[in-house]
Amino acid sequence: MRTSGRRANTSAEAGQPADGAVPVAPADGGVPPADSTASPEEGTASPEEGAAFSAALSEDGAALSENGKRLPEVGAAAPAPGAAHARDSDFVQSLDRGLAVIRAFGPDRERLSLSEVARATGLTRAAARRFLLTLVRLGYVRSDGREFSLRPRVLELGYAYLSGLALPEVAQPHLEELSAKLHESSSISVLDGQQIVYVARVATKRIMTVAISVGTRFPAHAASMGRVLLAGLSEAELDKYLAEATFEAFTEQTVTDPGQLREIIGEVGRQGYSIVDQELEEGLRAIAAPIKDSSGAVTAAVNVSAHAKRHSREAMLTQLLPALLETARQIEIDLKSQGLG
């Protein structure tokens, strides 16, 4: 997918810093050398941030000792990300924990203290501190000495995936046409584990409580597109999902019973669309349809969402569904014509 004004920074390979960049922290999770300096180049810490880095290092140094003894190291964090993989010799637990620190940030969590990151990841303060300060050195996180926040360089981590995904580029014009026709927001998502991930979206000007953009994730069980994507799984895959997933209730209408969800997903597969009525958020209705490849497998889902006051459930079916199904069909045709479907 082409993205205007963005380019992946490939100057540093794994474990090899770019010219002028600070060295990567030791593999054992230790703090980078205190006398290292950061380059002013894009993606590395500025001199001001270097000072903030030192301040955070000094301020949090007391957290490393308690009654004169050193707190538990990274391996003692409990419960820590990746704990289930601890005995897998091919699983790099430090990488898992570093990514967990990045994922701790998000909507309404743009700025976090050390304690908040430790709490969100299940790491000790000492471990969270080392990962955070390493990410500061690498240019993925900034610090003002008290709180941490992500820097634009983290976009590189997702750009490689999006740039190699043809679906958003092919589908975007169709979403724009659909949204303009219906005057409602339209999106496309794919299934990633127990969640859906938005890969394309056209939003209306209307204000909604749910803030959605490319990269946004929602639990599949409570989303219209999620149920469409779940309906495309094999019976064994669906069994595994229903046995392992956590079904959070977002509203009083959210279906959380695995047996009931199985029945709903089965009906979605038979009828070819899914409608979710205020299960993800009060006042929000959404209807979704599958996007299939040439073999008939469901590869993505497209939806239209609207406020419940503007469209009743019946209106969603009679006024929005026909246009939605036609959009899904046109996307499939375009993908196949380019050898992508």
Beta strands, then each sheet from edge to edge (+ up, - down):
strand 1: 65-66
strand 2: 69-70
strand 3: 111-112
strand 4: 141-143
strand 5: 148-150
strand 6: 185-192
strand 7: 195-202
strand 8: 217-219
strand 9: 274-277
strand 10: 284-292
strand 11: 298-307
sheet 1: 1+ 2-
sheet 2: 3+ 5- 4+
sheet 3: 8+ 7- 6+ 11- 10+ 9-
end
